[in-house]
Amino acid sequence: MSRAGKRGQRLREIATQLPDAQAQALLEYAEFLLQRHGAAPVADDPIDIPRTENETVVGAIKRLRASYPMLDVGKLLTETTALMSDHALRGRDAGQVIDELEQLFRRHYERLLADRDG
């Protein structure tokens, strides 16, 4: 396990042992430190950017990245690339690929919330 992973695991262990009020204070302090050091806090809700009528797959990826700024795009890279390749190299319908991209980003967002909420 990486160093960051061990720290995250230890923070979770501590938070689960604290009373609710102190666990909330720990979370608020961690978010304060994150903001102080230039990182964006995890937003509770995605930014609602509507899908355009003739949106391209690349345009959809850009829109979804802007809609879900709290997601680590590195974790989405393999699946996003595979879907984009299906469209560009195999001729898969853009609308279907965009639908799947939206589902992919939503799943990662829901997983982020579940991990954050424990």
Sequence and secondary structure as in RCSB ss.txt:
>XXXX:A:sequence
MSRAGKRGQRLREIATQLPDAQAQALLEYAEFLLQRHGAAPVADDPIDIPRTENETVVGAIKRLRASYPMLDVGK
LLTETTALMSDHALRGRDAGQVIDELEQLFRRHYERLLADRDG
>XXXX:A:secstr
  HHHHHHHHHHHHHHHS HHHHHHHHHHHHHHHHHTT     SS       TT  HHHHHHHHHHH TTS HHH
HHHHHHHHHHHHHHH   HHHHHHHHHHHHHHHHHHHHHHHH 
